[in-house]
Amino acid sequence: MNIDEPTLDALSKLLDKYHLSELTYQTGDQKITLKKEAPAPVTPAVSAPAPHDAPPVRAPHLEASGTTIDAPTVGVFYTAKSPQDPPFVSVGDTVKVGQVVGVIEAMKAFTDVVADVEGTVAAVLVNNEEGVEYGQPLIQIK
């Protein structure tokens, strides 16, 4: 007894549907293994900031008396909820403990960047839509 074409088609569809690289099917004394090469990883394109976004003011040196709000995770930093919205904070704004000052997106999950200190924004150290590392300073507070 041979494995029929409709069964092969169904197995192939299962392989694709569940993004499997290998599938083994056995019925009676018949056994078949389907293998599929994993696709090459795709690096997502990073779009340029919206034209109305003003570049952040970067501080050449961190002041000894200042502190920073750091990235709580790795991902892409956003200064606003959406391109149409104003930035969460700008230079000169006063921030309070617990205030959202940015958002980091990683794998379609968004994490609020929350101020853990009170003070005035001295500098936004990262551009909108810029990749950031865990613990990287994002905003300088004085």
C-alpha positions in Angstrom: 0.0 0.0 0.0 1.4 3.4 -1.0 0.6 6.8 0.6 -1.8 8.5 -1.7 -1.5 12.0 -3.2 -4.3 13.6 -1.2 -2.6 12.5 2.0 0.7 13.9 0.8 -1.0 17.2 0.0 -2.6 17.3 3.4 0.8 16.6 5.1 2.4 19.3 3.0 -0.2 21.8 4.0 0.3 20.9 7.7 4.0 21.5 7.3 3.3 25.0 6.0 0.4 25.8 8.3 2.3 25.1 11.5 5.7 26.4 10.1 7.3 23.0 10.7 10.7 22.1 9.3 10.0 18.3 9.5 7.0 16.1 9.7 6.9 12.3 10.0 3.7 10.3 9.1 3.2 6.6 9.6 0.3 4.4 8.7 0.7 0.6 9.0 4.1 -0.3 7.6 4.3 2.9 5.5 6.3 5.8 6.8 7.2 9.1 5.2 9.2 12.1 6.5 8.7 15.5 4.9 11.4 18.0 5.4 11.4 21.7 4.5 14.4 24.0 4.7 13.9 26.9 7.1 13.6 30.2 5.3 16.5 32.7 5.6 15.9 35.1 8.5 14.4 38.4 7.3 15.8 41.5 8.9 12.9 44.0 9.2 13.5 47.4 7.5 13.6 50.3 9.9 11.6 53.2 8.6 12.9 56.7 8.8 11.3 59.0 11.4 8.2 60.9 10.2 9.0 64.2 8.6 7.3 66.2 11.4 9.4 64.6 14.1 12.1 67.0 15.3 15.4 65.3 16.1 16.0 65.0 19.8 18.5 67.3 21.4 21.6 65.3 22.3 23.8 66.2 25.2 27.5 66.1 24.4 28.3 65.0 28.0 26.2 63.8 30.8 26.2 66.2 33.7 27.6 64.7 36.9 24.5 66.1 38.8 22.0 64.6 36.3 20.6 61.1 36.1 19.2 59.1 33.2 16.1 57.0 32.5 17.4 53.8 31.0 15.9 51.2 28.7 14.1 48.4 30.6 14.5 46.0 27.7 16.0 45.6 24.2 14.0 46.8 21.2 13.1 49.9 19.2 12.5 53.1 21.1 9.5 55.4 20.3 9.2 58.9 21.6 5.4 58.9 21.0 2.5 56.5 20.9 2.1 56.9 17.1 3.6 59.1 14.4 0.6 61.5 14.7 0.9 62.0 18.5 3.2 64.5 20.2 6.3 63.0 22.0 5.7 61.8 25.5 8.4 64.3 26.7 10.5 67.0 25.3 13.6 68.9 26.6 12.4 71.2 29.4 9.4 69.2 30.4 9.0 68.2 34.0 8.6 64.5 34.7 7.2 62.8 37.7 8.0 59.3 39.1 5.7 56.8 37.2 5.2 59.0 34.2 5.5 57.3 30.8 8.4 58.9 28.8 8.7 56.6 25.9 7.8 53.1 24.6 10.1 50.2 23.5 8.8 47.7 21.0 10.2 44.2 20.8 8.6 41.4 18.7 5.3 43.3 18.5 5.1 43.7 22.3 5.3 47.3 23.7 6.9 48.1 27.0 6.4 51.6 28.6 9.5 53.4 29.6 8.6 54.9 33.0 10.4 57.6 34.9 11.9 56.4 38.1 13.0 59.9 39.1 11.5 63.3 39.2 13.0 66.3 37.4 13.4 68.2 34.2 14.2 66.6 30.8 17.7 67.9 30.0 18.1 65.7 26.8 16.5 63.0 24.9 19.5 60.8 24.1 18.0 58.4 21.6 16.2 59.2 18.2 12.7 58.1 17.6 12.6 54.5 16.1 16.2 53.8 17.1 17.3 50.4 18.4 18.2 50.3 22.0 19.9 47.9 24.4 18.9 46.9 27.9 20.1 49.6 30.4 21.0 52.1 27.7 20.4 55.7 28.8 17.4 57.1 26.9 16.6 60.4 28.7 18.7 62.7 30.8 17.0 64.2 33.8 18.4 67.1 35.9 
